[in-house]
């Protein structure tokens, strides 16, 4: 696969003043003073950060004045992957950093603004937050939680989740959360793997103007967790405390000063989970120190967040972006938690929230941008969004039309920071920087400290060509282990089987000679037609540029036995004509991609199947169409809509059979 040689339009370029006041510029000066080296541009700083990882991450720890209880003996004595060791001997506590008072606090500036779907709000200063954390910490201690124990939570994106996590981290314990819209089997599959000591659970949640009780899920979960020493009831819907649980008010009844248990740098901070589409979700363990230094670097240097800024990212507690969002406390930004639907009462909800609270960094997903665009929204024409300096987008590649819509309808002076990384590293490995331009349809740069490369099948680095996204040097936020993976075999199989000693991320990427990047989709969902490989992201950028197409999923049914068909499933906009859309799609693909990638069938479906985390189910659908049993190809508990998936597969199989019959009659 090769890339486009045409240099795309520059949508945003930082001014000299912007570069001069950016934190990343100050950090570059700090490193220059330490090393005697000069960094003329971002590329030079990136080369240093990836070529000398021990020196770079040591500089990060010093620049951000990490609060060591015991000083580390060195930074990185072993660079092997897996197995790299970071800051051995050093002890610290994440919550101590998150709850620290800024050196120069902004008068009256809240640390947290929590907004519910009905518009009700709760604002907490850092002093308020510390008081609540101290009370919850005391309550958890009474329930038997100590260093290394696990606290799990079935909670939405509210103050309860944030305070519960910080209290857990302050104790040196391990946090893990799921969003309450997960079904009981999904939550059980996750939490049973880590044998928690305490469960915190709501009685329900509100979404789209409706209340959804989850008492039955909580009951099943408690029965499935024999390790529990206690369970805490959060009355989001106002129900009474069930037998055998204590209420949140009882948990927090005893005021107490928060204390911070120092733990080793590589001690577990939280457990995140893979999507689990083809088996039990992987329980991914990130370290206290690894997350701390990575999120300090990313949020302060790449996103330029700091004192006086306001940080909103639409997420749930079941997505790693929640863990990233709350990291805003580490850099003294005000974190805005939104609990509810981004489309209720309409798609302007988050944009109005950005205006009201003078949001600096507005974080969202590519599907939300596409939905806003297709709905004809013009946020800047209706609202004062002058506070927004950057818009972050992740979850899937942001289309060229999405870039253009943000520029035209949100603000031409806004930095568009599409970034990509994932649950595995709990950060972005490619993204933006305040000193690097934004090119239309591209991710601006590789992240500092992330030695991202594009590899050929034989392991050769590629420039301006599409290859496997790999990381060839360790990062502190890589998993320290998978819970229960005693010999490390599951972790090695997940990331290091294809290129020994090199992390394979699972995406196609094109790195340009300018240093920018384009994610071309999952590498295990490649479209290989007549020897021409194409990532699905490139396909979706073209198909979903049509106003009549609200969503899409493409599957190549080819196998090692021979080339199959290319099936395109589309969710049509209201009043769209399926026949006309089929003609338009095929014509556009032929013109914009290649004649070989014109689909054999364009099939209208009510919805595209997605995981609980919003990922399109390309690989499971391909496996099922290839003859694999549904229950083997996908774990239903990982699906956002299992019933809808069954209907999708029925339609997909009928389409595949018709397509195969058509090939047979003309073969």
ZAMARGU-4260 file (C-alpha; in steps of 0.2 Angstrom, whole numbers, plus 5000, padded with zeros to 4 digits):
<rodrens>
0) 5000/5000/5000 | 5007/5017/4995 | 5001/5034/5001 | 4996/5050/4991 | 5011/5061/4986
5) 5001/5077/4986 | 5004/5088/5001 | 4987/5091/5009 | 4981/5109/5014 | 4987/5116/5030
10) 4972/5119/5041 | 4980/5127/5056 | 4998/5133/5059 | 5004/5139/5076 | 5009/5157/5077
15) 5026/5162/5084 | 5018/5169/5099 | 5008/5152/5101 | 5025/5142/5100 | 5034/5154/5112
20) 5021/5152/5126 | 5018/5133/5124 | 5023/5122/5138 | 5032/5110/5125 | 5044/5125/5121
25) 5048/5128/5139 | 5051/5109/5141 | 5063/5110/5126 | 5073/5124/5134 | 5073/5114/5150
30) 5081/5099/5141 | 5093/5111/5132 | 5099/5117/5148 | 5102/5099/5155 | 5110/5092/5139
35) 5118/5107/5130 | 5108/5102/5115 | 5097/5113/5104 | 5080/5108/5097 | 5076/5118/5082
40) 5059/5110/5079 | 5047/5096/5085 | 5056/5083/5074 | 5072/5086/5084 | 5064/5084/5100
45) 5055/5068/5095 | 5071/5061/5089 | 5079/5064/5106 | 5064/5058/5116 | 5064/5041/5106
50) 5083/5039/5104 | 5087/5042/5122 | 5072/5036/5132 | 5081/5035/5149 | 5087/5053/5147
55) 5070/5059/5141 | 5059/5051/5154 | 5071/5057/5167 | 5069/5074/5161 | 5050/5072/5161
60) 5050/5067/5180 | 5062/5082/5184 | 5052/5095/5174 | 5036/5090/5182 | 5044/5088/5199
65) 5037/5071/5202 | 5034/5069/5221 | 5045/5054/5225 | 5044/5046/5243 | 5060/5036/5239
70) 5071/5042/5225 | 5073/5029/5210 | 5091/5022/5208 | 5090/5025/5189 | 5077/5028/5175
75) 5078/5013/5163 | 5091/4999/5166 | 5082/4987/5154 | 5075/4992/5138 | 5069/4975/5132
80) 5051/4973/5127 | 5042/4965/5136 | 5051/4967/5152 | 5057/4985/5152 | 5059/4992/5170
85) 5056/5010/5174 | 5063/5020/5189 | 5067/5005/5200 | 5068/5010/5218 | 5056/5025/5216
90) 5040/5026/5226 | 5026/5038/5224 | 5007/5040/5224 | 4996/5045/5209 | 4982/5053/5220
95) 4995/5064/5229 | 4999/5073/5212 | 4981/5074/5207 | 4975/5082/5223 | 4990/5094/5225
100) 4986/5112/5226 | 4993/5122/5211 | 5007/5133/5215 | 4998/5148/5209 | 4979/5144/5210
105) 4966/5154/5200 | 4954/5162/5213 | 4938/5153/5213 | 4942/5141/5199 | 4934/5124/5202
110) 4944/5108/5201 | 4929/5098/5195 | 4913/5103/5186 | 4901/5088/5185 | 4886/5090/5174
115) 4871/5079/5173 | 4860/5076/5157 | 4846/5087/5165 | 4858/5101/5167 | 4861/5100/5185
120) 4879/5104/5191 | 4891/5101/5205 | 4907/5111/5207 | 4921/5106/5218 | 4937/5115/5223
125) 4952/5105/5226 | 4949/5108/5245 | 4932/5100/5242 | 4939/5086/5232 | 4952/5082/5246
130) 4939/5082/5259 | 4928/5070/5249 | 4943/5059/5245 | 4948/5058/5263 | 4931/5052/5269
135) 4929/5039/5255 | 4947/5033/5259 | 4942/5031/5277 | 4927/5021/5272 | 4936/5010/5260
140) 4949/5007/5274 | 4935/5002/5286 | 4929/4989/5273 | 4946/4981/5273 | 4954/4989/5257
145) 4973/4991/5258 | 4988/4992/5247 | 4986/4981/5231 | 4968/4977/5234 | 4955/4980/5220
150) 4941/4991/5221 | 4928/4989/5206 | 4915/5001/5201 | 4899/5001/5191 | 4896/5019/5190
155) 4893/5033/5177 | 4905/5048/5174 | 4901/5057/5190 | 4910/5064/5205 | 4907/5046/5213
160) 4918/5038/5201 | 4932/5051/5202 | 4932/5052/5221 | 4931/5033/5222 | 4946/5031/5211
165) 4956/5044/5219 | 4953/5037/5237 | 4958/5020/5230 | 4974/5026/5222 | 4978/5036/5238
170) 4977/5019/5248 | 4989/5011/5235 | 4975/5000/5230 | 4969/4996/5212 | 4954/5003/5203
175) 4943/4996/5189 | 4927/5003/5182 | 4913/4998/5170 | 4900/5010/5163 | 4882/5004/5170
180) 4876/5002/5153 | 4886/4986/5151 | 4876/4971/5153 | 4878/4959/5168 | 4888/4946/5159
185) 4900/4959/5152 | 4904/4966/5169 | 4905/4949/5177 | 4918/4944/5164 | 4928/4959/5168
190) 4928/4960/5187 | 4928/4941/5191 | 4946/4941/5184 | 4953/4952/5197 | 4945/4946/5213
195) 4940/4963/5220 | 4938/4968/5239 | 4925/4981/5237 | 4911/4985/5224 | 4904/5002/5222
200) 4888/5002/5211 | 4874/5013/5206 | 4856/5008/5206 | 4854/5014/5189 | 4858/5028/5177
205) 4849/5041/5166 | 4852/5042/5147 | 4842/5051/5133 | 4829/5057/5145 | 4826/5040/5152
210) 4830/5030/5168 | 4838/5013/5167 | 4838/5003/5183 | 4853/4991/5185 | 4848/4983/5202
215) 4847/4966/5194 | 4864/4968/5186 | 4872/4973/5203 | 4864/4958/5212 | 4871/4946/5199
220) 4888/4954/5201 | 4888/4953/5219 | 4884/4934/5218 | 4898/4932/5206 | 4911/4940/5217
225) 4914/4929/5232 | 4930/4940/5236 | 4920/4955/5241 | 4922/4961/5259 | 4909/4975/5256
230) 4898/4983/5243 | 4893/5001/5242 | 4876/5008/5235 | 4875/5024/5226 | 4857/5029/5224
235) 4857/5038/5207 | 4839/5034/5205 | 4835/5036/5223 | 4832/5018/5228 | 4834/5011/5246
240) 4850/5002/5251 | 4849/4984/5247 | 4852/4971/5260 | 4871/4967/5262 | 4876/4984/5255
245) 4880/5000/5263 | 4875/5017/5256 | 4887/5030/5249 | 4882/5042/5264 | 4888/5028/5276
250) 4904/5026/5267 | 4908/5044/5268 | 4901/5048/5285 | 4918/5049/5294 | 4928/5065/5289
255) 4946/5061/5288 | 4962/5069/5281 | 4968/5060/5265 | 4984/5051/5267 | 4995/5044/5253
260) 5002/5027/5253 | 5019/5027/5243 | 5020/5012/5231 | 5033/5007/5219 | 5033/5015/5202
265) 5027/4999/5193 | 5014/4995/5206 | 4996/4993/5198 | 4986/5009/5197 | 4971/5002/5187
270) 4965/4988/5177 | 4957/4992/5160 | 4950/4979/5148 | 4951/4975/5129 | 4934/4974/5120
275) 4933/4956/5122 | 4925/4953/5105 | 4933/4935/5103 | 4934/4929/5121 | 4936/4935/5139
280) 4942/4954/5139 | 4960/4955/5143 | 4963/4963/5160 | 4976/4976/5156 | 4986/4983/5171
285) 4995/5000/5170 | 5007/5006/5183 | 5005/5021/5195 | 5021/5029/5189 | 5019/5024/5170
290) 5002/5033/5169 | 5008/5047/5179 | 5023/5052/5169 | 5014/5048/5152 | 4998/5059/5156
295) 5009/5073/5163 | 5019/5073/5146 | 5003/5071/5135 | 4991/5083/5144 | 5004/5097/5147
300) 5016/5096/5132 | 5005/5089/5118 | 4988/5096/5123 | 4996/5112/5132 | 4983/5110/5146
305) 4987/5119/5162 | 4981/5131/5176 | 4966/5141/5171 | 4961/5128/5157 | 4945/5118/5156
310) 4945/5101/5149 | 4930/5092/5143 | 4930/5075/5134 | 4914/5065/5131 | 4917/5048/5138
315) 4910/5034/5150 | 4919/5025/5164 | 4921/5010/5152 | 4932/5019/5140 | 4951/5023/5143
320) 4947/5041/5139 | 4939/5043/5156 | 4956/5038/5164 | 4964/5051/5152 | 4951/5064/5156
325) 4954/5064/5175 | 4972/5066/5172 | 4968/5084/5169 | 4970/5086/5188 | 4988/5082/5186
330) 4991/5098/5176 | 4980/5109/5186 | 4966/5110/5173 | 4948/5110/5178 | 4940/5094/5173
335) 4922/5094/5166 | 4913/5077/5169 | 4897/5075/5158 | 4885/5061/5162 | 4872/5058/5149
340) 4869/5057/5131 | 4878/5069/5119 | 4862/5069/5108 | 4849/5074/5122 | 4839/5084/5119
345) 4849/5087/5103 | 4867/5086/5096 | 4871/5104/5101 | 4871/5098/5120 | 4890/5097/5121
350) 4893/5112/5111 | 4882/5122/5123 | 4892/5115/5137 | 4908/5121/5129 | 4901/5138/5128
355) 4894/5139/5145 | 4909/5133/5154 | 4922/5141/5143 | 4930/5125/5138 | 4948/5126/5132
360) 4950/5108/5125 | 4935/5100/5118 | 4937/5081/5116 | 4925/5070/5107 | 4925/5055/5094
365) 4925/5055/5075 | 4907/5048/5075 | 4901/5062/5085 | 4909/5075/5073 | 4902/5065/5058
370) 4885/5065/5066 | 4886/5084/5070 | 4891/5087/5052 | 4877/5076/5044 | 4864/5085/5055
375) 4869/5101/5048 | 4875/5109/5064 | 4884/5126/5064 | 4890/5128/5082 | 4900/5143/5079
380) 4886/5152/5071 | 4875/5149/5086 | 4887/5150/5101 | 4902/5159/5107 | 4916/5145/5106
385) 4930/5158/5107 | 4937/5149/5122 | 4940/5133/5113 | 4958/5132/5107 | 4959/5113/5102
390) 4947/5100/5097 | 4953/5082/5101 | 4946/5067/5091 | 4949/5049/5094 | 4940/5032/5094
395) 4942/5030/5075 | 4950/5040/5061 | 4943/5058/5058 | 4938/5060/5040 | 4944/5073/5029
400) 4926/5080/5028 | 4926/5080/5047 | 4942/5091/5048 | 4934/5103/5035 | 4918/5104/5045
405) 4927/5108/5061 | 4936/5122/5052 | 4921/5129/5044 | 4908/5127/5057 | 4917/5127/5074
410) 4932/5138/5071 | 4946/5141/5059 | 4958/5146/5073 | 4956/5129/5082 | 4969/5116/5082
415) 4962/5100/5076 | 4971/5086/5086 | 4966/5069/5080 | 4975/5056/5090 | 4976/5037/5091
420) 4983/5025/5104 | 4971/5015/5114 | 4967/5005/5130 | 4983/4995/5129 | 4994/5011/5132
425) 4980/5022/5140 | 4986/5037/5129 | 4989/5042/5111 | 5005/5037/5102 | 5001/5048/5088
430) 4992/5065/5089 | 4995/5084/5089 | 5007/5096/5097 | 5005/5115/5099 | 5020/5118/5089
435) 5016/5107/5074 | 5004/5112/5059 | 4988/5102/5056 | 4986/5095/5038 | 4969/5091/5031
440) 4965/5073/5035 | 4981/5069/5045 | 4987/5067/5062 | 5000/5080/5065 | 5015/5070/5073
445) 5021/5055/5083 | 5020/5058/5101 | 5036/5062/5111 | 5043/5046/5119 | 5033/5035/5107
450) 5044/5027/5094 | 5031/5023/5082 | 5036/5016/5065 | 5027/5009/5050 | 5034/4992/5046
455) 5034/4981/5030 | 5029/4963/5032 | 5048/4959/5034 | 5051/4972/5047 | 5058/4986/5037
460) 5053/5004/5042 | 5043/5013/5029 | 5040/5032/5025 | 5025/5037/5014 | 5019/5020/5013
465) 5006/5010/5023 | 5013/4997/5035 | 5010/4990/5052 | 5010/5002/5066 | 5024/4996/5078
470) 5032/5004/5093 | 5051/5000/5093 | 5056/5006/5111 | 5047/5004/5127 | 5035/5017/5134
475) 5031/5019/5153 | 5012/5017/5151 | 5014/5000/5142 | 5005/4986/5152 | 5015/4980/5166
480) 5006/4963/5165 | 4989/4956/5162 | 4980/4951/5178 | 4981/4932/5180 | 4994/4930/5166
485) 5007/4922/5177 | 5020/4918/5164 | 5017/4933/5153 | 5013/4922/5138 | 4996/4931/5135
490) 5004/4948/5135 | 5018/4942/5123 | 5005/4934/5111 | 4995/4950/5111 | 5009/4962/5106
495) 5026/4954/5102 | 5023/4938/5092 | 5024/4946/5075 | 5040/4956/5077 | 5050/4949/5092
500) 5055/4963/5104 | 5044/4975/5095 | 5026/4980/5100 | 5013/4977/5086 | 4998/4989/5089
505) 4986/4981/5076 | 4983/4996/5065 | 4989/5001/5048 | 4998/5018/5048 | 5006/5029/5035
510) 5020/5040/5041 | 5024/5055/5029 | 5040/5063/5026 | 5033/5078/5035 | 5031/5068/5051
515) 5012/5067/5050 | 5002/5051/5051 | 4987/5043/5044 | 4979/5028/5052 | 4972/5017/5039
520) 4961/5005/5050 | 4964/4989/5059 | 4977/4978/5050 | 4967/4962/5053 | 4953/4969/5043
525) 4963/4974/5028 | 4954/4974/5011 | 4965/4964/4999 | 4958/4965/4981 | 4969/4958/4967
530) 4984/4961/4977 | 4980/4979/4981 | 4979/4981/5000 | 4969/4995/5008 | 4964/4999/5026
535) 4946/5001/5030 | 4948/5019/5037 | 4952/5025/5019 | 4937/5016/5013 | 4925/5024/5026
540) 4932/5041/5023 | 4926/5040/5005 | 4909/5031/5008 | 4904/5041/5023 | 4908/5058/5014
545) 4891/5055/5005 | 4877/5064/5015 | 4866/5050/5012 | 4877/5037/5021 | 4876/5039/5040
550) 4887/5024/5044 | 4895/5010/5036 | 4905/4993/5038 | 4915/4984/5024 | 4920/4966/5024
555) 4932/4957/5012 | 4926/4939/5012 | 4943/4933/5004 | 4952/4919/5012 | 4968/4909/5009
560) 4958/4898/4997 | 4955/4913/4985 | 4947/4930/4983 | 4929/4932/4989 | 4918/4947/4988
565) 4918/4964/4995 | 4902/4968/5004 | 4898/4985/5010 | 4884/4988/5023 | 4877/5006/5025
570) 4866/5014/5037 | 4856/5027/5026 | 4851/5044/5031 | 4832/5047/5032 | 4823/5048/5015
575) 4839/5041/5005 | 4835/5031/4990 | 4845/5014/4992 | 4846/5012/4973 | 4853/5029/4970
580) 4865/5027/4985 | 4872/5011/4978 | 4876/5019/4962 | 4884/5034/4970 | 4894/5024/4982
585) 4901/5013/4968 | 4905/5028/4957 | 4914/5037/4971 | 4924/5022/4976 | 4929/5019/4958
590) 4935/5037/4956 | 4943/5040/4973 | 4950/5023/4978 | 4951/5010/4964 | 4940/4999/4952
595) 4946/4984/4962 | 4938/4990/4978 | 4921/4993/4971 | 4909/4982/4982 | 4900/4967/4975
600) 4885/4972/4985 | 4879/4988/4994 | 4867/4982/5008 | 4856/4994/5018 | 4855/4989/5037
605) 4847/4998/5052 | 4863/4999/5061 | 4882/4994/5060 | 4887/4982/5074 | 4899/4989/5087
610) 4907/4984/5103 | 4903/4992/5120 | 4917/5004/5117 | 4910/5009/5100 | 4922/5000/5088
615) 4915/4993/5072 | 4914/4974/5072 | 4923/4971/5056 | 4934/4956/5060 | 4920/4946/5069
620) 4908/4949/5054 | 4921/4943/5042 | 4925/4927/5052 | 4906/4923/5053 | 4904/4926/5034
625) 4919/4914/5032 | 4909/4900/5041 | 4914/4902/5059 | 4901/4900/5072 | 4894/4916/5079
630) 4897/4911/5097 | 4915/4907/5092 | 4918/4923/5082 | 4911/4935/5095 | 4907/4937/5113
635) 4889/4944/5113 | 4893/4952/5130 | 4905/4963/5121 | 4892/4970/5109 | 4883/4986/5111
640) 4867/4978/5104 | 4867/4959/5104 | 4850/4958/5097 | 4854/4970/5083 | 4870/4960/5079
645) 4859/4944/5076 | 4848/4954/5063 | 4864/4961/5055 | 4872/4944/5053 | 4856/4937/5045
650) 4856/4951/5032 | 4874/4949/5030 | 4874/4931/5027 | 4860/4932/5014 | 4869/4945/5005
655) 4885/4935/5005 | 4876/4920/4998 | 4868/4930/4984 | 4885/4937/4980 | 4893/4920/4980
660) 4879/4913/4969 | 4881/4928/4957 | 4900/4924/4956 | 4897/4906/4952 | 4884/4910/4938
665) 4897/4921/4929 | 4913/4912/4934
</rodrens>
